[in-house]
Amino acid sequence: MKYSSLLLCFFFLVTSSTFAQDQISDTKKNLYNPEEDAKMEIANAVDKAKKEGKHVLLQIGGNWCGWCIAFDNKVQSNDTLLTALQKDYVVYHLNHSLENKNEDVLKTLGYPQRFGFPVFVVLDGEGNRLHTQYSGYLEEGKGHSTKKTMTFLRNWTPSAIDPKNYDK
């Protein structure tokens, strides 16, 4: 009898754990899309950014990258970061995976993959690369720092690099 109860408990735990992993995997599958035409998607993001007076933030990584998913979860669950991001940036998750490394696109961006993943590239409304950000500088403890991430986002807004704000 004890053996049956123990076996039933074990089965329940394994099934629950597998279900949770499937849910996490489904979330990861939706963040980066290896089938997208990254060049076209970036052009669309640049066009939208230009029309809205924003910059483009490329978050480069893959669904295989725990830190990439963790960063996105951090931003999506933090109202301060999410508001700042939505106010000044058009975001595109640029895939880099075994299925599609997007090597030609990354070449035009100055090979940001050299910093590991995730890595962030800021483009202006014309598609010019303004900055490449190594994500390790945004980490603190076992995750990404809200303060460091906010500093990064603020430092690369359109108003932050507008000469009119400095010519006085």
TIRO-2110 file (N, C-alpha, C; in Angstrom, 1 decimal):
// TIRO-2110
0.8, -1.2, 0.0, N, 1, A
0.0, 0.0, 0.0, CA, 1, A
0.9, 1.3, 0.0, C, 1, A
1.9, 1.3, 0.9, N, 2, A
2.8, 2.4, 0.9, CA, 2, A
3.5, 2.6, -0.4, C, 2, A
3.9, 1.5, -1.0, N, 3, A
4.6, 1.5, -2.3, CA, 3, A
3.7, 2.1, -3.3, C, 3, A
2.5, 1.8, -3.4, N, 4, A
1.5, 2.3, -4.4, CA, 4, A
1.4, 3.8, -4.2, C, 4, A
1.2, 4.3, -2.9, N, 5, A
1.1, 5.7, -2.7, CA, 5, A
2.3, 6.5, -3.1, C, 5, A
3.5, 5.9, -2.8, N, 6, A
4.8, 6.5, -3.1, CA, 6, A
4.9, 6.6, -4.6, C, 6, A
4.5, 5.6, -5.3, N, 7, A
4.6, 5.5, -6.8, CA, 7, A
3.7, 6.6, -7.4, C, 7, A
2.5, 6.7, -6.8, N, 8, A
1.5, 7.6, -7.3, CA, 8, A
2.0, 9.1, -7.1, C, 8, A
2.6, 9.3, -5.9, N, 9, A
3.2, 10.6, -5.6, CA, 9, A
4.3, 11.0, -6.6, C, 9, A
5.1, 10.0, -6.8, N, 10, A
6.2, 10.2, -7.8, CA, 10, A
5.7, 10.5, -9.2, C, 10, A
4.7, 9.8, -9.6, N, 11, A
4.1, 10.0, -10.9, CA, 11, A
3.6, 11.4, -11.0, C, 11, A
2.9, 11.8, -10.0, N, 12, A
2.3, 13.2, -10.0, CA, 12, A
3.3, 14.3, -10.1, C, 12, A
4.4, 14.1, -9.3, N, 13, A
5.5, 15.1, -9.3, CA, 13, A
6.2, 15.2, -10.7, C, 13, A
6.4, 14.0, -11.3, N, 14, A
7.1, 14.0, -12.6, CA, 14, A
6.1, 14.6, -13.7, C, 14, A
4.9, 14.3, -13.6, N, 15, A
3.9, 14.8, -14.6, CA, 15, A
3.8, 16.3, -14.4, C, 15, A
3.7, 16.8, -13.2, N, 16, A
3.6, 18.2, -12.9, CA, 16, A
4.8, 19.0, -13.4, C, 16, A
6.0, 18.4, -13.1, N, 17, A
7.2, 19.1, -13.5, CA, 17, A
7.3, 19.1, -15.1, C, 17, A
7.0, 18.1, -15.7, N, 18, A
7.0, 18.0, -17.2, CA, 18, A
6.0, 19.0, -17.8, C, 18, A
4.8, 19.1, -17.2, N, 19, A
3.8, 20.1, -17.6, CA, 19, A
4.4, 21.5, -17.5, C, 19, A
5.0, 21.8, -16.3, N, 20, A
5.6, 23.2, -16.1, CA, 20, A
6.7, 23.4, -17.1, C, 20, A
7.6, 22.5, -17.4, N, 21, A
8.6, 22.6, -18.4, CA, 21, A
8.0, 22.9, -19.8, C, 21, A
6.9, 22.2, -20.1, N, 22, A
6.3, 22.4, -21.4, CA, 22, A
5.8, 23.9, -21.5, C, 22, A
5.2, 24.4, -20.4, N, 23, A
4.7, 25.7, -20.4, CA, 23, A
5.8, 26.7, -20.6, C, 23, A
7.0, 26.5, -19.9, N, 24, A
8.1, 27.4, -20.1, CA, 24, A
8.6, 27.3, -21.5, C, 24, A
8.7, 26.1, -22.0, N, 25, A
9.2, 25.9, -23.4, CA, 25, A
8.3, 26.6, -24.4, C, 25, A
7.0, 26.5, -24.2, N, 26, A
6.1, 27.2, -25.1, CA, 26, A
6.3, 28.7, -25.1, C, 26, A
6.6, 29.3, -23.9, N, 27, A
6.8, 30.7, -23.8, CA, 27, A
8.1, 31.0, -24.6, C, 27, A
9.1, 30.2, -24.4, N, 28, A
10.4, 30.5, -25.0, CA, 28, A
10.3, 30.4, -26.6, C, 28, A
9.5, 29.5, -27.1, N, 29, A
9.3, 29.3, -28.5, CA, 29, A
8.7, 30.6, -29.2, C, 29, A
8.0, 31.3, -28.4, N, 30, A
7.3, 32.5, -29.0, CA, 30, A
8.2, 33.8, -29.0, C, 30, A
9.2, 33.8, -28.2, N, 31, A
10.0, 35.0, -28.1, CA, 31, A
10.9, 35.3, -29.4, C, 31, A
11.6, 34.3, -29.8, N, 32, A
12.5, 34.4, -31.0, CA, 32, A
11.9, 33.5, -32.0, C, 32, A
11.9, 34.0, -33.3, N, 33, A
11.3, 33.2, -34.4, CA, 33, A
12.4, 33.0, -35.4, C, 33, A
13.0, 31.8, -35.5, N, 34, A
14.0, 31.5, -36.4, CA, 34, A
13.6, 31.5, -37.9, C, 34, A
12.3, 31.5, -38.1, N, 35, A
11.8, 31.5, -39.5, CA, 35, A
11.5, 32.9, -40.0, C, 35, A
11.6, 34.0, -39.2, N, 36, A
11.4, 35.3, -39.6, CA, 36, A
12.5, 35.8, -40.5, C, 36, A
12.1, 36.7, -41.4, N, 37, A
13.1, 37.4, -42.3, CA, 37, A
13.6, 38.6, -41.4, C, 37, A
14.7, 38.4, -40.7, N, 38, A
15.2, 39.4, -39.8, CA, 38, A
15.5, 40.7, -40.5, C, 38, A
16.0, 40.7, -41.6, N, 39, A
16.4, 41.9, -42.4, CA, 39, A
15.1, 42.7, -42.6, C, 39, A
14.0, 42.1, -43.0, N, 40, A
12.8, 42.7, -43.3, CA, 40, A
12.1, 43.2, -42.0, C, 40, A
12.2, 42.4, -40.9, N, 41, A
11.6, 42.8, -39.6, CA, 41, A
12.3, 44.0, -39.0, C, 41, A
13.6, 44.0, -39.2, N, 42, A
14.4, 45.2, -38.7, CA, 42, A
14.0, 46.4, -39.5, C, 42, A
13.9, 46.3, -40.8, N, 43, A
13.5, 47.4, -41.6, CA, 43, A
12.1, 48.0, -41.2, C, 43, A
11.2, 47.0, -40.9, N, 44, A
9.9, 47.4, -40.4, CA, 44, A
10.0, 48.2, -39.1, C, 44, A
10.8, 47.7, -38.2, N, 45, A
11.0, 48.3, -36.9, CA, 45, A
11.6, 49.7, -37.0, C, 45, A
12.6, 49.8, -37.9, N, 46, A
13.2, 51.1, -38.1, CA, 46, A
12.2, 52.1, -38.7, C, 46, A
11.4, 51.6, -39.6, N, 47, A
10.4, 52.5, -40.2, CA, 47, A
9.4, 53.0, -39.1, C, 47, A
8.9, 52.1, -38.3, N, 48, A
8.0, 52.4, -37.2, CA, 48, A
8.7, 53.3, -36.2, C, 48, A
9.9, 53.1, -35.9, N, 49, A
10.6, 54.0, -35.0, CA, 49, A
10.7, 55.4, -35.5, C, 49, A
11.0, 55.5, -36.8, N, 50, A
11.2, 56.8, -37.4, CA, 50, A
9.9, 57.6, -37.3, C, 50, A
8.8, 56.9, -37.7, N, 51, A
7.4, 57.5, -37.6, CA, 51, A
7.0, 57.9, -36.2, C, 51, A
7.5, 57.2, -35.2, N, 52, A
7.1, 57.4, -33.8, CA, 52, A
8.1, 58.2, -33.0, C, 52, A
9.2, 58.6, -33.7, N, 53, A
10.3, 59.4, -33.0, CA, 53, A
11.0, 58.5, -31.9, C, 53, A
11.2, 57.3, -32.2, N, 54, A
11.8, 56.4, -31.2, CA, 54, A
13.1, 55.8, -31.8, C, 54, A
13.8, 55.0, -31.1, N, 55, A
14.9, 54.2, -31.5, CA, 55, A
14.4, 52.7, -31.6, C, 55, A
15.2, 51.9, -32.2, N, 56, A
15.0, 50.4, -32.2, CA, 56, A
15.9, 49.8, -31.2, C, 56, A
15.4, 48.9, -30.4, N, 57, A
16.2, 48.0, -29.6, CA, 57, A
16.1, 46.6, -30.1, C, 57, A
17.3, 46.1, -30.6, N, 58, A
17.3, 44.7, -31.0, CA, 58, A
17.8, 43.9, -29.8, C, 58, A
17.0, 43.0, -29.4, N, 59, A
17.5, 42.0, -28.3, CA, 59, A
17.8, 40.8, -29.1, C, 59, A
19.1, 40.5, -29.1, N, 60, A
19.6, 39.4, -29.9, CA, 60, A
19.9, 38.2, -29.0, C, 60, A
19.3, 37.0, -29.4, N, 61, A
19.5, 35.8, -28.6, CA, 61, A
18.7, 34.7, -29.2, C, 61, A
18.2, 33.8, -28.4, N, 62, A
17.4, 32.7, -28.9, CA, 62, A
16.6, 32.1, -27.8, C, 62, A
15.7, 31.3, -28.2, N, 63, A
14.8, 30.6, -27.3, CA, 63, A
15.6, 29.6, -26.4, C, 63, A
16.8, 29.2, -26.8, N, 64, A
17.6, 28.3, -26.1, CA, 64, A
18.3, 29.0, -24.9, C, 64, A
18.3, 30.4, -24.9, N, 65, A
19.1, 31.2, -24.0, CA, 65, A
18.3, 31.6, -22.8, C, 65, A
18.6, 31.0, -21.6, N, 66, A
17.9, 31.3, -20.4, CA, 66, A
18.1, 32.8, -20.0, C, 66, A
19.2, 33.4, -20.2, N, 67, A
19.4, 34.8, -19.9, CA, 67, A
18.6, 35.7, -20.8, C, 67, A
18.4, 35.3, -22.0, N, 68, A
17.5, 36.1, -23.0, CA, 68, A
16.1, 36.1, -22.5, C, 68, A
15.6, 34.9, -22.1, N, 69, A
14.3, 34.8, -21.6, CA, 69, A
14.1, 35.5, -20.3, C, 69, A
15.1, 35.4, -19.4, N, 70, A
15.1, 36.0, -18.1, CA, 70, A
15.0, 37.6, -18.3, C, 70, A
15.8, 38.1, -19.2, N, 71, A
15.8, 39.5, -19.4, CA, 71, A
14.4, 40.0, -19.9, C, 71, A
13.8, 39.3, -20.9, N, 72, A
12.5, 39.6, -21.4, CA, 72, A
11.4, 39.6, -20.2, C, 72, A
11.5, 38.5, -19.4, N, 73, A
10.6, 38.4, -18.3, CA, 73, A
10.7, 39.5, -17.3, C, 73, A
12.0, 39.9, -17.1, N, 74, A
12.2, 41.0, -16.2, CA, 74, A
11.6, 42.3, -16.7, C, 74, A
11.8, 42.6, -17.9, N, 75, A
11.2, 43.8, -18.5, CA, 75, A
9.7, 43.8, -18.5, C, 75, A
9.1, 42.6, -18.9, N, 76, A
7.7, 42.5, -19.0, CA, 76, A
7.0, 42.5, -17.7, C, 76, A
7.7, 42.2, -16.6, N, 77, A
7.1, 42.2, -15.3, CA, 77, A
7.4, 43.4, -14.4, C, 77, A
8.2, 44.3, -15.0, N, 78, A
8.6, 45.5, -14.3, CA, 78, A
8.0, 46.7, -15.0, C, 78, A
7.0, 47.3, -14.3, N, 79, A
6.3, 48.5, -15.0, CA, 79, A
7.2, 49.6, -15.3, C, 79, A
8.2, 49.9, -14.5, N, 80, A
9.2, 51.0, -14.8, CA, 80, A
9.9, 50.7, -16.1, C, 80, A
10.5, 49.5, -16.2, N, 81, A
11.3, 49.2, -17.4, CA, 81, A
10.4, 49.1, -18.6, C, 81, A
9.2, 48.5, -18.5, N, 82, A
8.3, 48.3, -19.6, CA, 82, A
7.9, 49.7, -20.1, C, 82, A
7.5, 50.6, -19.2, N, 83, A
7.1, 51.9, -19.6, CA, 83, A
8.2, 52.6, -20.4, C, 83, A
9.4, 52.6, -19.8, N, 84, A
10.5, 53.2, -20.5, CA, 84, A
10.8, 52.7, -21.9, C, 84, A
10.7, 51.3, -22.0, N, 85, A
11.0, 50.7, -23.2, CA, 85, A
9.9, 51.1, -24.3, C, 85, A
8.7, 51.0, -23.9, N, 86, A
7.6, 51.4, -24.8, CA, 86, A
7.6, 52.8, -25.2, C, 86, A
8.0, 53.7, -24.3, N, 87, A
8.0, 55.1, -24.6, CA, 87, A
9.1, 55.5, -25.7, C, 87, A
10.2, 54.9, -25.6, N, 88, A
11.3, 55.3, -26.5, CA, 88, A
11.9, 54.3, -27.5, C, 88, A
11.3, 53.1, -27.5, N, 89, A
11.9, 52.0, -28.3, CA, 89, A
10.9, 51.2, -29.0, C, 89, A
11.2, 50.8, -30.2, N, 90, A
10.5, 49.7, -30.9, CA, 90, A
11.5, 48.5, -30.7, C, 90, A
10.9, 47.4, -30.1, N, 91, A
11.8, 46.3, -29.8, CA, 91, A
11.6, 45.2, -30.8, C, 91, A
12.7, 44.5, -31.2, N, 92, A
12.7, 43.4, -32.1, CA, 92, A
13.6, 42.3, -31.5, C, 92, A
13.1, 41.1, -31.3, N, 93, A
13.9, 40.0, -30.8, CA, 93, A
14.5, 39.3, -32.0, C, 93, A
15.8, 39.5, -32.2, N, 94, A
16.5, 39.0, -33.4, CA, 94, A
17.1, 37.6, -33.0, C, 94, A
16.6, 36.6, -33.7, N, 95, A
17.0, 35.2, -33.5, CA, 95, A
18.4, 34.9, -33.9, C, 95, A
19.1, 34.1, -33.0, N, 96, A
20.4, 33.5, -33.3, CA, 96, A
20.3, 32.1, -32.7, C, 96, A
20.2, 31.1, -33.6, N, 97, A
20.1, 29.8, -33.1, CA, 97, A
20.7, 28.8, -34.1, C, 97, A
20.7, 27.6, -33.8, N, 98, A
21.2, 26.6, -34.8, CA, 98, A
20.3, 26.6, -36.1, C, 98, A
19.0, 26.8, -35.9, N, 99, A
18.1, 26.8, -37.1, CA, 99, A
18.4, 28.0, -38.0, C, 99, A
18.8, 29.2, -37.4, N, 100, A
19.0, 30.4, -38.2, CA, 100, A
19.9, 31.3, -37.4, C, 100, A
21.1, 31.4, -37.8, N, 101, A
22.1, 32.3, -37.1, CA, 101, A
22.0, 33.8, -37.5, C, 101, A
21.3, 34.0, -38.6, N, 102, A
21.2, 35.4, -39.1, CA, 102, A
22.5, 36.1, -39.3, C, 102, A
23.5, 35.3, -39.8, N, 103, A
24.9, 35.8, -39.9, CA, 103, A
25.0, 37.0, -40.7, C, 103, A
24.3, 37.1, -41.9, N, 104, A
24.4, 38.3, -42.7, CA, 104, A
23.9, 39.6, -42.0, C, 104, A
22.8, 39.4, -41.2, N, 105, A
22.3, 40.6, -40.5, CA, 105, A
23.3, 41.0, -39.4, C, 105, A
23.8, 40.0, -38.7, N, 106, A
24.7, 40.3, -37.6, CA, 106, A
26.0, 40.9, -38.1, C, 106, A
26.4, 40.5, -39.3, N, 107, A
27.6, 41.2, -39.9, CA, 107, A
27.4, 42.6, -40.1, C, 107, A
26.2, 43.0, -40.6, N, 108, A
25.9, 44.5, -40.8, CA, 108, A
25.8, 45.2, -39.5, C, 108, A
25.6, 44.5, -38.4, N, 109, A
25.5, 45.1, -37.1, CA, 109, A
26.8, 45.1, -36.3, C, 109, A
27.9, 44.7, -37.0, N, 110, A
29.2, 44.8, -36.4, CA, 110, A
29.5, 43.5, -35.5, C, 110, A
28.9, 42.4, -35.8, N, 111, A
29.1, 41.1, -35.1, CA, 111, A
28.9, 41.2, -33.6, C, 111, A
27.7, 41.7, -33.2, N, 112, A
27.4, 41.8, -31.7, CA, 112, A
27.5, 40.5, -31.0, C, 112, A
27.3, 39.4, -31.7, N, 113, A
27.3, 38.0, -31.0, CA, 113, A
28.7, 37.8, -30.3, C, 113, A
29.7, 38.6, -30.6, N, 114, A
31.0, 38.4, -29.9, CA, 114, A
30.9, 38.6, -28.4, C, 114, A
29.8, 39.3, -28.0, N, 115, A
29.6, 39.6, -26.5, CA, 115, A
28.8, 38.5, -25.8, C, 115, A
28.3, 37.5, -26.6, N, 116, A
27.4, 36.5, -26.0, CA, 116, A
26.0, 36.9, -26.0, C, 116, A
25.1, 36.2, -25.3, N, 117, A
23.7, 36.5, -25.4, CA, 117, A
23.0, 36.6, -24.1, C, 117, A
22.0, 37.4, -23.9, N, 118, A
21.5, 38.3, -25.0, CA, 118, A
22.5, 39.5, -25.2, C, 118, A
22.4, 40.1, -26.3, N, 119, A
23.2, 41.3, -26.6, CA, 119, A
22.2, 42.3, -27.2, C, 119, A
22.4, 43.5, -26.9, N, 120, A
21.4, 44.5, -27.4, CA, 120, A
22.1, 45.5, -28.4, C, 120, A
21.4, 45.8, -29.4, N, 121, A
21.9, 46.8, -30.4, CA, 121, A
20.8, 47.9, -30.5, C, 121, A
21.2, 49.1, -30.4, N, 122, A
20.3, 50.3, -30.5, CA, 122, A
20.5, 50.9, -31.9, C, 122, A
19.4, 51.0, -32.6, N, 123, A
19.5, 51.7, -33.9, CA, 123, A
18.6, 53.0, -33.9, C, 123, A
19.0, 53.9, -34.7, N, 124, A
18.2, 55.2, -34.7, CA, 124, A
17.1, 55.0, -35.8, C, 124, A
16.3, 56.0, -36.0, N, 125, A
15.2, 55.9, -36.9, CA, 125, A
15.6, 55.8, -38.4, C, 125, A
16.9, 55.9, -38.6, N, 126, A
17.4, 55.7, -40.0, CA, 126, A
18.0, 54.3, -40.2, C, 126, A
18.1, 53.6, -39.1, N, 127, A
18.7, 52.3, -39.1, CA, 127, A
20.2, 52.2, -38.8, C, 127, A
20.7, 53.4, -38.4, N, 128, A
22.1, 53.5, -38.1, CA, 128, A
22.4, 52.9, -36.7, C, 128, A
23.4, 52.1, -36.6, N, 129, A
23.8, 51.5, -35.3, CA, 129, A
24.4, 52.6, -34.4, C, 129, A
23.7, 52.8, -33.2, N, 130, A
24.2, 53.8, -32.3, CA, 130, A
25.0, 53.1, -31.2, C, 130, A
24.7, 51.9, -30.8, N, 131, A
25.3, 51.3, -29.6, CA, 131, A
25.1, 49.8, -29.6, C, 131, A
26.1, 49.1, -29.1, N, 132, A
26.0, 47.7, -28.8, CA, 132, A
26.2, 47.5, -27.3, C, 132, A
25.3, 46.8, -26.6, N, 133, A
25.4, 46.7, -25.2, CA, 133, A
25.6, 45.2, -24.8, C, 133, A
26.7, 45.0, -24.1, N, 134, A
27.0, 43.7, -23.5, CA, 134, A
26.1, 43.5, -22.3, C, 134, A
25.3, 42.5, -22.3, N, 135, A
24.3, 42.4, -21.2, CA, 135, A
24.9, 42.1, -19.9, C, 135, A
26.1, 41.6, -19.8, N, 136, A
26.7, 41.3, -18.5, CA, 136, A
26.9, 42.5, -17.7, C, 136, A
27.0, 43.7, -18.3, N, 137, A
27.0, 44.9, -17.5, CA, 137, A
25.7, 45.3, -16.9, C, 137, A
24.6, 44.7, -17.3, N, 138, A
23.3, 44.9, -16.8, CA, 138, A
22.9, 44.0, -15.7, C, 138, A
23.8, 43.0, -15.4, N, 139, A
23.5, 42.0, -14.4, CA, 139, A
23.9, 42.4, -13.0, C, 139, A
23.2, 41.8, -12.0, N, 140, A
23.5, 42.1, -10.6, CA, 140, A
23.0, 40.8, -9.9, C, 140, A
23.9, 40.2, -9.1, N, 141, A
23.5, 39.0, -8.4, CA, 141, A
23.1, 37.9, -9.4, C, 141, A
21.9, 37.4, -9.3, N, 142, A
21.5, 36.3, -10.1, CA, 142, A
20.5, 36.7, -11.2, C, 142, A
20.6, 38.0, -11.6, N, 143, A
19.7, 38.4, -12.6, CA, 143, A
20.1, 39.8, -13.1, C, 143, A
19.2, 40.4, -13.9, N, 144, A
19.4, 41.7, -14.4, CA, 144, A
19.0, 42.8, -13.4, C, 144, A
19.8, 43.8, -13.3, N, 145, A
19.5, 44.9, -12.4, CA, 145, A
18.5, 45.9, -13.0, C, 145, A
17.5, 46.3, -12.3, N, 146, A
16.5, 47.3, -12.8, CA, 146, A
17.2, 48.6, -13.0, C, 146, A
18.0, 49.0, -12.0, N, 147, A
18.7, 50.3, -12.1, CA, 147, A
19.7, 50.3, -13.3, C, 147, A
20.5, 49.3, -13.5, N, 148, A
21.5, 49.3, -14.6, CA, 148, A
20.7, 49.2, -15.9, C, 148, A
19.7, 48.5, -16.0, N, 149, A
18.9, 48.4, -17.2, CA, 149, A
18.3, 49.8, -17.6, C, 149, A
17.7, 50.4, -16.5, N, 150, A
17.1, 51.7, -16.8, CA, 150, A
18.2, 52.7, -17.2, C, 150, A
19.3, 52.7, -16.6, N, 151, A
20.4, 53.6, -17.0, CA, 151, A
20.8, 53.4, -18.5, C, 151, A
20.9, 52.1, -18.9, N, 152, A
21.2, 51.8, -20.3, CA, 152, A
20.1, 52.3, -21.2, C, 152, A
18.8, 52.1, -20.9, N, 153, A
17.7, 52.5, -21.7, CA, 153, A
17.7, 54.0, -21.8, C, 153, A
17.8, 54.7, -20.7, N, 154, A
17.8, 56.2, -20.7, CA, 154, A
18.9, 56.8, -21.5, C, 154, A
20.1, 56.2, -21.4, N, 155, A
21.3, 56.7, -22.1, CA, 155, A
21.2, 56.7, -23.6, C, 155, A
20.3, 55.9, -24.2, N, 156, A
20.2, 55.7, -25.6, CA, 156, A
18.8, 56.1, -26.2, C, 156, A
18.1, 56.9, -25.5, N, 157, A
16.8, 57.4, -26.0, CA, 157, A
17.1, 58.5, -27.0, C, 157, A
16.1, 58.8, -27.9, N, 158, A
16.3, 59.8, -28.9, CA, 158, A
16.7, 61.2, -28.2, C, 158, A
16.0, 61.5, -27.1, N, 159, A
16.3, 62.8, -26.5, CA, 159, A
17.7, 62.8, -25.8, C, 159, A
18.2, 61.6, -25.3, N, 160, A
19.5, 61.6, -24.7, CA, 160, A
20.6, 61.9, -25.6, C, 160, A
20.4, 61.6, -26.9, N, 161, A
21.5, 61.9, -27.9, CA, 161, A
21.2, 63.0, -28.8, C, 161, A
20.1, 63.8, -28.5, N, 162, A
19.8, 64.9, -29.3, CA, 162, A
20.7, 66.1, -29.0, C, 162, A
21.4, 66.6, -30.0, N, 163, A
22.3, 67.7, -29.8, CA, 163, A
21.7, 69.0, -29.2, C, 163, A
20.4, 69.1, -29.5, N, 164, A
19.7, 70.3, -29.0, CA, 164, A
19.6, 70.3, -27.5, C, 164, A
19.7, 69.2, -26.9, N, 165, A
19.7, 69.1, -25.4, CA, 165, A
21.1, 69.5, -24.8, C, 165, A
22.1, 69.7, -25.6, N, 166, A
23.4, 70.0, -25.1, CA, 166, A
23.9, 71.3, -25.7, C, 166, A
23.4, 71.8, -26.7, N, 167, A
23.8, 73.1, -27.3, CA, 167, A
23.1, 74.3, -26.7, C, 167, A
23.7, 74.8, -25.6, N, 168, A
23.0, 75.9, -24.9, CA, 168, A
24.0, 77.0, -24.6, C, 168, A
END
